[in-house]
Amino acid sequence: VQLVESGGDLVQTGGSLRLSCAASGFSFDGYATGWFRQAPGKEREGVACLDDDGKTYYSDSVKDRFTVSSDNAKNTVYLQMNSLEPEDTAAYYCAVVAAGLPHSRAWPLLSLYDYWGQGTQVAVSS
């Protein structure tokens, strides 16, 4: 099982990026996929989650700016990030939960996730 993130870059405030999380060794079917981020000196935090039933969840800080989606044919989950702000600067990680979320409010819990990618860096300049 391997998750590989890509798409991180340096962008200006107000710009957009699309992060990708590609899976190998398994299919995203039946898994919940979360996106997390960790800024320097801060704890890793949940950003968004796509549950195995298609429901999506977002943190308040990114709601209405970020969108999580999947392409089953490519076995890839995406995080579309619009209206980026300097506060969005962080390393972004994807992670999966086998058999989906036990309940919707659990999605930001790091300990819930079984597999993690290595991260991709996003930097937003002011």
N, C-alpha and C positions, 0 to 999 in steps of 0.2 A: 504494500500500500504506500503510495507516494502522492503528495500534493505539491504542486509547483506553482507559485505565484509569479506573475509578471505584469508589466504595464506601469510600474512606478516611474516617476520622473520629476523634474523640477518644472513647476508652472507658476504663472502669476496669479495673484488674487483675482477671483472671478472666472478662472479657467476651469477646464474639465479634464478628467482622465477616466479611462476604463481599465480597471484591474481584472486580470484573469486568474482563475484557479483551475489548473488542469490536473485531472486525476489519472493515475495509472495503477494497475493492479486491482481495481475495483470500479464499480459504476456508482454514480451519485444516486441512482434509484434506491429509495429506501433509507437514504441518509438525510439528516439535516446538515446544512452547511452554514457555518458562521464566518463572518468577517470581524476581525479584531484589529486594534491598532495600539501601538505603544510609542509614546513620545519620550524623548530623553528625560530621565529622572522621574517618570510617571509610571503608574501601573498599567498593565495591559487592560484594555476595555473593549467591551462588545460594541460593534458598530451596526451590524445588520445580520439577519439570519433568514435563510430560505429553508423552510421545513419540508419534510418529505411529502406533505400533502399540498404543497404549493403556496402555503401561507407565508407571508413575509413579516418581519419585525425589524424595527429600527430604533436606535437610540434617539432621544429627543434632540441631541445636538446635530444630527444629520438628516432627520426626517424632513421630507420634501426636497432634499438636495441629492440624496444618494438613492440608488435603486439596485436591488440585487435580483439577478435573473440567471437562468441556466439555458444551455444548449445541449440537449441530451445527445445529439448526433456527434458532437465534439467532446462530450464528457467534460464539459467545462462550466464553471460557475463564474459569473461576472459581477463586478461592483462598479456601476456607473456613478461617477462622482462629478456633480455639477456645482457651480457657484463656490468653488473652493476658497477657503480662508486660511490665513497663516496658522490658525489653531488646528487645522487638519494635518499639519506636518507631523509625520510619524512613520514608523515601519508598520506595514499592513500585513496581516496574516490571515489565511483561511484555515479552517479546521472543520472536521466532520464528526457527527454523532451517529453511530450505527443505530438503525431502527427508529430514527427521528427523535424529536423532543418528548420528554415525559409529560411536560405541560408547557404551555406557551410562555409563561413567565420565567422559565428556566434558561431561555436561550442565551443570556449574557454570562452564564456561569462557566468559567474557564475549565473547571474540573470535570465538566460534563463531557467534554470533547475527547474523542479517542485518538485522532491523528491530526497533526499540524504540518503546515508547510514551513518553509524557511524564511518567508517574508519578502516583501518588496518595499523599497523606500519611496515615500512621497514627500516632496518638499514644496511648500507654497510660499512664494516671495510676496512681500507687501509692496 
